[in-house]
Amino acid sequence: MISPSLKTKKAYFASVRRRNYAASLRLEGFDVPEKAPEPRFSSKQEAVRFHSRQR
């Protein structure tokens, strides 16, 4: 059996972390949308490039 790559593992645990955080907020009584919006930038470099042009 082939084990998953590190990138796959990181993505999985990031999604679990987000789901757990949303569940925690719901338990505390906050209204949390079921589907979170997609990130605006796919990488940190894209975000830096976009915001450096804004000046």
C-alpha atoms as one frame of an Amber mdcrd trajectory, in Angstrom:
protein
   0.000   0.000   0.000   1.344   3.435  -0.959   1.236   6.022   1.798  -0.137
   9.512   1.031   2.286  12.319   0.282   3.098  15.035   2.779   1.161  17.573
   0.690  -1.946  15.355   0.784  -1.631  14.905   4.537  -1.271  18.664   5.103
  -4.345  19.390   2.969  -6.370  16.772   4.837  -5.444  18.077   8.280  -6.075
  21.687   7.199  -9.600  20.733   6.111 -10.203  18.840   9.367  -8.953  21.847
  11.339 -11.405  24.150   9.490 -14.324  21.760  10.043 -13.519  21.428  13.748
 -13.277  25.210  14.137 -16.643  25.694  12.411 -18.196  23.002  14.617 -16.778
  24.685  17.709 -18.274  28.029  16.667 -21.672  26.383  16.094 -21.532  24.818
  19.565 -20.892  28.277  21.020 -23.985  29.626  19.262 -22.483  31.454  16.290
 -24.081  31.275  12.846 -21.539  29.655  10.563 -22.177  29.173   6.837 -21.902
  25.551   5.741 -19.639  26.274   2.772 -16.748  28.643   3.369 -15.870  30.974
   0.500 -12.951  29.997  -1.687  -9.682  31.722  -0.842  -9.085  34.846  -2.894
  -5.471  33.936  -3.654  -4.037  30.509  -4.322  -0.639  31.343  -2.851   1.090
  33.804  -0.583   3.138  35.105  -3.517  -0.030  35.961  -5.459  -1.410  37.892
  -2.492   1.834  39.826  -2.016   2.026  40.599  -5.731  -1.596  41.841  -5.773
  -1.247  44.027  -2.678   2.080  45.494  -3.722   0.375  46.807  -6.889  -2.314
  48.539  -4.819   0.049  51.226  -3.548
